[in-house]
Each structure stands twice: as structure tokens, then as C-alpha cells.
Amino acid sequence: MTAALPNSVFEAKASDHISSPLTFQATNYTPSVNLTSPYPPNTTFPLALTPDRSQRSIAELVSAVKHLTETKTIRSLLTQHSAIYFKDLGLQNADEFSQFAKAFGWSAHEDIGNPVRRTEYAFNVATANEGPNTQPVYPHNEFGLSPHYPAYVFFFCHSAPETGR
């Protein structure tokens, strides 16, 4: 089922070192669904946002996210849609993903007492599962074993698998 998209373009204010503002447009994402009551009509989950141009720097993405956060646009979208899927950001590595995530201004989660082994690649960016790729990852919540849990969770796929879902 394809979800109805809001007719919205979310413009980010250009900073002094960026020549033109970067905008995010609501785009189709095949697994999206329209949520039913108690959500408002045509509430898409997750809301997929894509930058308006393919050529952009990490500085432009960071500036755009900071502006959308400062204007409370991100908070409003999360409240309405519960999740945002940022598509086609062109992030090249874990460091750029870390910069993108930090731009939201939220406190970083600190893994305390979590028995899951992770490899850290950048500030607050680590692997999700160190298990062998021959074993399935069943539905789980490893933060059920932690004394505290994160308020927000970001996922980044640097290279998609050739097969599977």
C-alpha cells in the first residue's frame, strides 16, 4: 500500500557559508502505510524525506537539520508521524552519519551495562550486532538488559546487502 504524502517541502535556512537553502521533500517509500485512528487522516508512517538535490555537502545537511530542529519542524513531524526516514542523503561514512545525527542537538546515548558487543566507528555510531552473519537476528530489544534506554534511535546503512530484506 502506498501512503498519501503531505504536500510539503521543508526548507532549511542557509547559513553564512552556504549559498542556497537545502530543502527536504516528502517522497514515496514503498513500505510506508497510512495510520488510522487515533492518528489524523493521511498520517504516513514513516514519513520519508529526501533532499531536493543530489549534490550537497555534509555542512549543508547539518545546517538544514539544525534549522529544522531549531524551528521545531522535526519535533512536529516526529509527533505526527512517529518516525522519519531520511532518504538519499549521500552520507559517505560513519563520521558523516555522526555529524548528521549530532545536528539534531539531542543528547547522545551512553551504553552503560549493555552486554551486547559493538564496534564503535565514530562518535555515538557503532555496529548493531556483532553476531555471525550466518545466524538470524530474531526480534529483540537489547535495551531491556540496560539500566537506561535511548530517547531516539538512528539507523544508517552504509552498504545494503545484495539479497534479503
TAMO-V536111 format. One record per residue. N is the residue number from 1. RES is the residue in one small letter. OMEGA is omega as a letter, one per 40 degrees, with the letter a starting at -180 (NA if undefined). Layout:
# TAMO-V536111
n=N res=RES omega=OMEGA
n=N res=RES omega=OMEGA
This chain:
# TAMO-V536111
n=1 res=m omega=i
n=2 res=t omega=a
n=3 res=a omega=i
n=4 res=a omega=a
n=5 res=l omega=i
n=6 res=p omega=i
n=7 res=n omega=a
n=8 res=s omega=i
n=9 res=v omega=a
n=10 res=f omega=a
n=11 res=e omega=i
n=12 res=a omega=a
n=13 res=k omega=i
n=14 res=a omega=i
n=15 res=s omega=a
n=16 res=d omega=a
n=17 res=h omega=a
n=18 res=i omega=a
n=19 res=s omega=a
n=20 res=s omega=a
n=21 res=p omega=i
n=22 res=l omega=i
n=23 res=t omega=i
n=24 res=f omega=i
n=25 res=q omega=i
n=26 res=a omega=a
n=27 res=t omega=i
n=28 res=n omega=i
n=29 res=y omega=a
n=30 res=t omega=a
n=31 res=p omega=i
n=32 res=s omega=i
n=33 res=v omega=i
n=34 res=n omega=i
n=35 res=l omega=i
n=36 res=t omega=i
n=37 res=s omega=e
n=38 res=p omega=i
n=39 res=y omega=i
n=40 res=p omega=i
n=41 res=p omega=i
n=42 res=n omega=i
n=43 res=t omega=a
n=44 res=t omega=i
n=45 res=f omega=e
n=46 res=p omega=i
n=47 res=l omega=i
n=48 res=a omega=i
n=49 res=l omega=a
n=50 res=t omega=i
n=51 res=p omega=a
n=52 res=d omega=i
n=53 res=r omega=a
n=54 res=s omega=i
n=55 res=q omega=i
n=56 res=r omega=a
n=57 res=s omega=i
n=58 res=i omega=i
n=59 res=a omega=i
n=60 res=e omega=i
n=61 res=l omega=i
n=62 res=v omega=i
n=63 res=s omega=i
n=64 res=a omega=a
n=65 res=v omega=i
n=66 res=k omega=a
n=67 res=h omega=a
n=68 res=l omega=i
n=69 res=t omega=a
n=70 res=e omega=i
n=71 res=t omega=i
n=72 res=k omega=i
n=73 res=t omega=i
n=74 res=i omega=i
n=75 res=r omega=i
n=76 res=s omega=i
n=77 res=l omega=i
n=78 res=l omega=i
n=79 res=t omega=a
n=80 res=q omega=a
n=81 res=h omega=i
n=82 res=s omega=i
n=83 res=a omega=i
n=84 res=i omega=i
n=85 res=y omega=i
n=86 res=f omega=a
n=87 res=k omega=i
n=88 res=d omega=i
n=89 res=l omega=a
n=90 res=g omega=i
n=91 res=l omega=a
n=92 res=q omega=a
n=93 res=n omega=a
n=94 res=a omega=i
n=95 res=d omega=i
n=96 res=e omega=i
n=97 res=f omega=i
n=98 res=s omega=i
n=99 res=q omega=i
n=100 res=f omega=a
n=101 res=a omega=i
n=102 res=k omega=a
n=103 res=a omega=i
n=104 res=f omega=i
n=105 res=g omega=a
n=106 res=w omega=i
n=107 res=s omega=i
n=108 res=a omega=i
n=109 res=h omega=i
n=110 res=e omega=i
n=111 res=d omega=i
n=112 res=i omega=i
n=113 res=g omega=i
n=114 res=n omega=a
n=115 res=p omega=a
n=116 res=v omega=i
n=117 res=r omega=i
n=118 res=r omega=i
n=119 res=t omega=a
n=120 res=e omega=a
n=121 res=y omega=i
n=122 res=a omega=i
n=123 res=f omega=i
n=124 res=n omega=i
n=125 res=v omega=a
n=126 res=a omega=i
n=127 res=t omega=i
n=128 res=a omega=a
n=129 res=n omega=i
n=130 res=e omega=i
n=131 res=g omega=i
n=132 res=p omega=a
n=133 res=n omega=i
n=134 res=t omega=a
n=135 res=q omega=i
n=136 res=p omega=i
n=137 res=v omega=a
n=138 res=y omega=i
n=139 res=p omega=a
n=140 res=h omega=i
n=141 res=n omega=a
n=142 res=e omega=i
n=143 res=f omega=i
n=144 res=g omega=i
n=145 res=l omega=a
n=146 res=s omega=i
n=147 res=p omega=i
n=148 res=h omega=a
n=149 res=y omega=a
n=150 res=p omega=i
n=151 res=a omega=a
n=152 res=y omega=i
n=153 res=v omega=i
n=154 res=f omega=i
n=155 res=f omega=a
n=156 res=f omega=i
n=157 res=c omega=i
n=158 res=h omega=i
n=159 res=s omega=a
n=160 res=a omega=i
n=161 res=p omega=a
n=162 res=e omega=i
n=163 res=t omega=i
n=164 res=g omega=a
n=165 res=r omega=NA
